Amino acid sequence: MVHIRKLEIFGFKSFGYKNTLVNFEPGLVAISGANGSGKSNILDAISFALGENAPKIMRVDKLRSLLHDVDNAHHGAKIARVSCHFDNSDRKIPVDSNTVTITREMDESGENIYYLNQKKVLRNHILDLLEIANCGIHKLNIVQQGTITRISEFNSEERRRIIEDIIGLAYFDEKKTEALKQLDEADRRLEIALARMDEIKKRIDELEEERNNQLRYDFLDQGTEETLCNSGLK
């Protein structure tokens, strides 16, 4: 099962401009500590690395607020960088590597760069890989404060959707819905193309008939001229 082996945090929220390492063991991981110690910021850092773009989810008013406030010892550009190192020995993430490292960097201008095993990639590529492995940013792999209480209040339909999401059915349902939409659009375009082909074929038939009539007329007209010449009337 895919799990995070290690988290590297630099310049993100309460974490200063030094590399902070957080190691994880397989299974259920609980992060505890005093109020204000930054335990929730670890979860925010994971969400950030995995492509979350909603400031509210990471408990800030805007993404720019995720950058650590400049401390006196820092003399460079402000940047937030978080790397998630996944155990991929079972190849749940479709990458041929025992460890998959996903890194996200954001600078003061708000520009974001994503890396997959140190190679620059697009955000959508990261999201697709995580969805296939059933560990995307909207999965219940990270249980934040208040989530358990909210789940207990779900009705049966909401619980069913949660279960389908956990086991990965939701991802394939979304892909199926998207594929059906594309198929409907292709069918619509095919109908339009066939209708145009019918119009073109009809016009070709009309032109063919006009051409044949013209050839007959020219043939008859030429025959009439020859007959008149032979009879000496022309």
C-alpha positions, 0 to 999 in steps of 0.5 A: 500500500502506498504510504509516505516515508518522509516529508521534507519542508522548507519555507512553508508556513511556520517552518523556517528556511531550513530543511525540516524532515518528518519520517513516517511509518506504515499504517495509521499515523497520529500527529499530536502536540500542544496547541500552536506547535504546528502539527496541522501545518504538517498536514497542510504541507502534505496537501500543498505538495500533492497539488492542493490550490484552495487556500481555505483547505490549508487554512490561509487567506491566499496561497501567498500566505503559505510562505514563511515570514522572512526571519533575520537569518534568511538572505535569499528569495522567499520560497516554499518547498515541500517534498513527499517521498512515497513508498512505491514498492508495490508499484501502486503509483505507475512509476517504475521506482521503489520510491516516488518523490513529489515536490512542489515549489512556490515563489513570491510571485505565486509561480508553482513548479512540480517535480516527479523524482527531480524531473519537472512535470505538470500539475495535472500529471501529478494529480493523475498519478495520485488518483490512479494510486487512490491517494489524491488530495481529495481522498480520506488519507489525511483526517483533519480536525473535525472530519471524523465528527462530520463523517459520523453525521453523514447519511447512507448515500454520503457514506456510500460515496465515501466508501467508493471514493476510498476503494477507488471507484469514484476515479473510474466513475469520473473517467467513465463519465468523461469518456461518455461525454467525449463519445457523445460529442464524437457521435454528434460530430459524426452525424454532422459530418455524415449530413454534410457528406450526404449534401456533397454527394447529392451535389456531386450527383446533380453536377454529374447529371448536368455534365452528362446532359451537357455532353449529350447536348454537345454531341447532338449539336455537333451531329446536327452541324455535320448533317447540315454541312453534308446536306449543303445547307450550311 
